[in-house]
Amino acid sequence: MILDDTWVSVEAVSDEDIPLLVRYRPNLTNFFESGAYFQRMDVTWRYDTFDPSLLPPADEMLLMEQVEDALVDLLEDDHQSILAFVFTGENERWWAWYTTDIEVAGDRLNDALSEFDELPINITVIDDPDWEEYFGVMEDFGEDVG
């Protein structure tokens, strides 16, 4: 399968009028339709900020980008896991990965993170064979291409 690396970035606001940065890949239908990516690995990074926007400080945002690049390099190398969307806001960054094998994804995640000092992240695994979260993001933030 070919991974279309097109991303859409959206600036939104939460129900409490707090800024949210949302990025998602709009062209992942082939991965969903394969039926091989039935679990989602959510990686969340909690941060503290004094900024009223509740967005991360610039230095932490840079570190998050470096971590994301390291994860993409190992998890997406052979399309074992696919980063579908990323939310940043309200003192949290959330990366949502759809994966073919959570054990392999976990091993690769640990390998990727081993080059960094301890990070404030949490990992959750969710069965999402219908990609409900992804399609919810598409519905909430996608542009109507008609």
ChimeraX attribute file (.defattr): number of C-alpha atoms within 10 A of each C-alpha:
attribute: neighborCount
match mode: 1-to-1
recipient: residues
	/A:1	8
	/A:2	8
	/A:3	14
	/A:4	11
	/A:5	12
	/A:6	10
	/A:7	13
	/A:8	14
	/A:9	15
	/A:10	14
	/A:11	11
	/A:12	14
	/A:13	14
	/A:14	10
	/A:15	7
	/A:16	7
	/A:17	9
	/A:18	14
	/A:19	18
	/A:20	20
	/A:21	16
	/A:22	20
	/A:23	19
	/A:24	24
	/A:25	22
	/A:26	19
	/A:27	14
	/A:28	18
	/A:29	11
	/A:30	12
	/A:31	18
	/A:32	16
	/A:33	11
	/A:34	10
	/A:35	11
	/A:36	14
	/A:37	23
	/A:38	18
	/A:39	20
	/A:40	27
	/A:41	23
	/A:42	19
	/A:43	17
	/A:44	19
	/A:45	17
	/A:46	16
	/A:47	19
	/A:48	13
	/A:49	13
	/A:50	10
	/A:51	10
	/A:52	9
	/A:53	14
	/A:54	18
	/A:55	23
	/A:56	22
	/A:57	13
	/A:58	9
	/A:59	8
	/A:60	14
	/A:61	15
	/A:62	12
	/A:63	13
	/A:64	16
	/A:65	11
	/A:66	13
	/A:67	17
	/A:68	16
	/A:69	13
	/A:70	19
	/A:71	21
	/A:72	19
	/A:73	13
	/A:74	19
	/A:75	24
	/A:76	17
	/A:77	11
	/A:78	11
	/A:79	17
	/A:80	19
	/A:81	27
	/A:82	23
	/A:83	23
	/A:84	21
	/A:85	22
	/A:86	21
	/A:87	19
	/A:88	22
	/A:89	21
	/A:90	22
	/A:91	16
	/A:92	18
	/A:93	23
	/A:94	19
	/A:95	21
	/A:96	23
	/A:97	25
	/A:98	30
	/A:99	25
	/A:100	18
	/A:101	16
	/A:102	19
	/A:103	10
	/A:104	14
	/A:105	21
	/A:106	16
	/A:107	12
	/A:108	21
	/A:109	18
	/A:110	13
	/A:111	15
	/A:112	19
	/A:113	15
	/A:114	11
	/A:115	10
	/A:116	12
	/A:117	7
	/A:118	8
	/A:119	13
	/A:120	9
	/A:121	14
	/A:122	11
	/A:123	13
	/A:124	10
	/A:125	16
	/A:126	12
	/A:127	13
	/A:128	15
	/A:129	14
	/A:130	14
	/A:131	18
	/A:132	11
	/A:133	14
	/A:134	22
	/A:135	14
	/A:136	11
	/A:137	19
	/A:138	16
	/A:139	11
	/A:140	9
	/A:141	17
	/A:142	16
	/A:143	10
	/A:144	7
	/A:145	4
	/A:146	3
